[in-house]
Amino acid sequence: MDDFKIRPYTKKELALMYFPNSQPRTAVNHLMAWIRRSTQLWAELQTMEYENTCKAFTPKQVRAIVEQLGEP
């Protein structure tokens, strides 16, 4: 990916970067499955006040995701 930036992203935005050939809902489901499978990442996001109802990730949360999953 060209110059990935750490900034706020909606779940859909970030998910489509990881799964560009998927429908938006499917991409979000896949991304969240990856995140939940990484127990360390999931725990870290929860300490950053992430909740299932959040529609977007903060820059700090995006950084944690990219550190664990790699750049999209």
MDAnalysis code that builds the backbone (N, CA, C; Angstrom):
import MDAnalysis as mda
import numpy as np

u = mda.Universe.empty(216, n_residues=72, atom_resindex=np.repeat(np.arange(72), 3), trajectory=True)
u.add_TopologyAttr("name", ["N", "CA", "C"] * 72)
u.add_TopologyAttr("resid", np.arange(1, 73))
u.add_TopologyAttr("resname", ["MET", "ASP", "ASP", "PHE", "LYS", "ILE", "ARG", "PRO", "TYR", "THR", "LYS", "LYS", "GLU", "LEU", "ALA", "LEU", "MET", "TYR", "PHE", "PRO", "ASN", "SER", "GLN", "PRO", "ARG", "THR", "ALA", "VAL", "ASN", "HIS", "LEU", "MET", "ALA", "TRP", "ILE", "ARG", "ARG", "SER", "THR", "GLN", "LEU", "TRP", "ALA", "GLU", "LEU", "GLN", "THR", "MET", "GLU", "TYR", "GLU", "ASN", "THR", "CYS", "LYS", "ALA", "PHE", "THR", "PRO", "LYS", "GLN", "VAL", "ARG", "ALA", "ILE", "VAL", "GLU", "GLN", "LEU", "GLY", "GLU", "PRO"])
u.atoms.positions = np.array([
    [0.852, -1.174, 0.000],
    [0.000, 0.000, 0.000],
    [0.896, 1.234, 0.000],
    [0.538, 2.224, -0.762],
    [1.337, 3.439, -0.852],
    [1.138, 4.308, 0.373],
    [2.213, 4.467, 1.149],
    [2.227, 5.410, 2.259],
    [0.994, 5.328, 3.161],
    [0.814, 4.202, 3.797],
    [-0.295, 4.048, 4.735],
    [-0.132, 5.057, 5.860],
    [-1.195, 5.769, 6.189],
    [-1.166, 6.793, 7.226],
    [-1.912, 6.307, 8.470],
    [-1.313, 6.559, 9.622],
    [-1.994, 6.302, 10.887],
    [-2.886, 7.508, 11.144],
    [-4.184, 7.286, 11.123],
    [-5.187, 8.328, 11.344],
    [-6.479, 7.623, 11.726],
    [-7.518, 8.352, 12.095],
    [-8.788, 7.672, 12.363],
    [-9.332, 7.035, 11.072],
    [-9.866, 5.841, 11.205],
    [-10.511, 5.148, 10.086],
    [-11.822, 4.564, 10.581],
    [-12.837, 4.587, 9.726],
    [-14.030, 3.823, 10.065],
    [-13.666, 2.347, 9.935],
    [-14.457, 1.512, 10.568],
    [-14.212, 0.068, 10.440],
    [-14.258, -0.336, 8.976],
    [-15.256, 0.185, 8.266],
    [-15.426, -0.175, 6.859],
    [-14.219, 0.247, 6.032],
    [-13.750, 1.468, 6.252],
    [-12.595, 1.978, 5.517],
    [-11.370, 1.085, 5.700],
    [-11.052, 0.794, 6.957],
    [-9.869, -0.008, 7.248],
    [-10.053, -1.441, 6.751],
    [-11.240, -1.991, 6.971],
    [-11.500, -3.365, 6.542],
    [-11.350, -3.522, 5.036],
    [-11.828, -2.546, 4.277],
    [-11.710, -2.630, 2.817],
    [-10.272, -2.486, 2.344],
    [-9.427, -1.898, 3.170],
    [-7.997, -1.855, 2.817],
    [-7.377, -3.246, 2.966],
    [-7.804, -3.980, 3.991],
    [-7.293, -5.344, 4.196],
    [-7.957, -6.346, 3.247],
    [-9.213, -6.118, 2.915],
    [-9.975, -7.046, 2.069],
    [-10.629, -6.279, 0.913],
    [-9.840, -5.792, -0.026],
    [-10.369, -4.913, -1.080],
    [-11.359, -5.571, -2.034],
    [-11.353, -6.872, -2.139],
    [-12.250, -7.542, -3.078],
    [-13.526, -8.044, -2.420],
    [-13.753, -7.636, -1.177],
    [-14.934, -8.079, -0.438],
    [-15.989, -6.982, -0.403],
    [-17.212, -7.400, -0.146],
    [-18.276, -6.439, 0.135],
    [-17.964, -5.790, 1.479],
    [-18.379, -4.540, 1.686],
    [-18.028, -3.845, 2.924],
    [-18.366, -4.610, 4.209],
    [-19.543, -5.153, 4.327],
    [-19.938, -5.870, 5.549],
    [-19.062, -7.106, 5.758],
    [-18.784, -7.817, 4.666],
    [-17.936, -9.008, 4.748],
    [-16.528, -8.620, 5.165],
    [-16.007, -7.532, 4.610],
    [-14.665, -7.070, 4.957],
    [-14.583, -6.733, 6.443],
    [-15.588, -6.044, 6.966],
    [-15.608, -5.705, 8.391],
    [-15.653, -6.980, 9.230],
    [-16.476, -7.930, 8.835],
    [-16.559, -9.197, 9.579],
    [-15.218, -9.923, 9.590],
    [-14.540, -9.944, 8.465],
    [-13.234, -10.604, 8.386],
    [-12.205, -9.887, 9.261],
    [-12.173, -8.558, 9.171],
    [-11.207, -7.797, 9.974],
    [-11.460, -8.015, 11.463],
    [-12.703, -7.952, 11.872],
    [-13.011, -8.128, 13.294],
    [-12.699, -9.555, 13.748],
    [-12.862, -10.529, 12.873],
    [-12.495, -11.910, 13.218],
    [-10.989, -12.004, 13.431],
    [-10.214, -11.364, 12.570],
    [-8.750, -11.352, 12.741],
    [-8.376, -10.703, 14.064],
    [-9.006, -9.575, 14.350],
    [-8.698, -8.843, 15.585],
    [-9.041, -9.686, 16.807],
    [-10.195, -10.319, 16.807],
    [-10.604, -11.129, 17.967],
    [-9.732, -12.370, 18.124],
    [-9.255, -12.891, 17.020],
    [-8.385, -14.067, 17.075],
    [-7.040, -13.738, 17.721],
    [-6.621, -12.501, 17.587],
    [-5.377, -12.056, 18.218],
    [-5.725, -11.572, 19.627],
    [-5.626, -12.479, 20.598],
    [-6.061, -12.136, 21.959],
    [-5.292, -10.951, 22.521],
    [-4.015, -10.832, 22.174],
    [-3.228, -9.700, 22.646],
    [-3.772, -8.388, 22.066],
    [-4.061, -8.368, 20.778],
    [-4.597, -7.172, 20.133],
    [-5.972, -6.838, 20.696],
    [-6.820, -7.834, 20.842],
    [-8.177, -7.618, 21.356],
    [-8.116, -7.006, 22.756],
    [-7.255, -7.540, 23.598],
    [-7.109, -7.012, 24.960],
    [-6.574, -5.581, 24.925],
    [-5.619, -5.330, 24.046],
    [-5.045, -3.983, 23.933],
    [-6.095, -2.969, 23.485],
    [-6.915, -3.344, 22.502],
    [-7.965, -2.431, 22.030],
    [-8.963, -2.129, 23.142],
    [-9.281, -3.110, 23.943],
    [-10.228, -2.889, 25.034],
    [-9.663, -1.943, 26.090],
    [-8.347, -1.952, 26.291],
    [-7.755, -0.988, 27.226],
    [-7.799, 0.421, 26.644],
    [-7.996, 0.515, 25.328],
    [-8.102, 1.814, 24.652],
    [-9.559, 2.233, 24.499],
    [-10.426, 1.638, 25.298],
    [-11.858, 1.951, 25.337],
    [-12.599, 1.582, 24.058],
    [-12.085, 0.603, 23.316],
    [-12.807, 0.093, 22.150],
    [-13.996, -0.726, 22.639],
    [-15.132, -0.558, 22.000],
    [-16.321, -1.370, 22.268],
    [-16.871, -1.853, 20.937],
    [-17.609, -2.951, 20.988],
    [-18.162, -3.536, 19.759],
    [-19.022, -2.558, 18.968],
    [-19.642, -1.611, 19.644],
    [-20.535, -0.678, 18.964],
    [-19.795, 0.490, 18.308],
    [-18.489, 0.588, 18.520],
    [-17.704, 1.659, 17.891],
    [-17.752, 1.503, 16.374],
    [-17.921, 2.610, 15.698],
    [-17.971, 2.597, 14.229],
    [-16.630, 2.954, 13.596],
    [-15.697, 3.428, 14.423],
    [-14.400, 3.865, 13.896],
    [-13.298, 3.512, 14.887],
    [-12.089, 3.486, 14.364],
    [-10.899, 3.264, 15.182],
    [-10.161, 4.594, 15.334],
    [-9.641, 4.846, 16.515],
    [-8.816, 6.027, 16.757],
    [-7.429, 5.788, 16.160],
    [-6.634, 6.834, 15.986],
    [-5.270, 6.622, 15.482],
    [-4.471, 5.658, 16.364],
    [-4.641, 5.743, 17.662],
    [-3.926, 4.851, 18.581],
    [-4.352, 3.393, 18.359],
    [-5.640, 3.178, 18.137],
    [-6.138, 1.837, 17.866],
    [-5.653, 1.336, 16.514],
    [-5.636, 2.208, 15.524],
    [-5.136, 1.839, 14.191],
    [-3.679, 1.415, 14.289],
    [-2.884, 2.164, 15.048],
    [-1.475, 1.818, 15.216],
    [-1.336, 0.420, 15.827],
    [-2.133, 0.115, 16.839],
    [-2.080, -1.207, 17.475],
    [-2.461, -2.300, 16.482],
    [-3.485, -2.050, 15.674],
    [-3.926, -3.033, 14.682],
    [-2.814, -3.286, 13.663],
    [-2.229, -2.211, 13.153],
    [-1.184, -2.348, 12.136],
    [0.061, -3.023, 12.714],
    [0.377, -2.735, 13.966],
    [1.533, -3.388, 14.591],
    [1.322, -4.891, 14.715],
    [0.093, -5.311, 14.961],
    [-0.201, -6.742, 15.125],
    [-0.470, -7.452, 13.796],
    [-1.217, -6.797, 12.915],
    [-1.648, -7.447, 11.663],
    [-0.805, -7.064, 10.455],
    [-0.005, -6.019, 10.580],
    [0.743, -5.518, 9.441],
    [-0.073, -4.477, 8.687],
    [0.601, -3.754, 7.815],
    [-0.094, -2.744, 7.017],
    [-1.022, -3.422, 6.020],
    [-2.149, -2.787, 5.762],
    [-3.055, -3.384, 4.758],
    [-2.471, -3.323, 3.365],
])
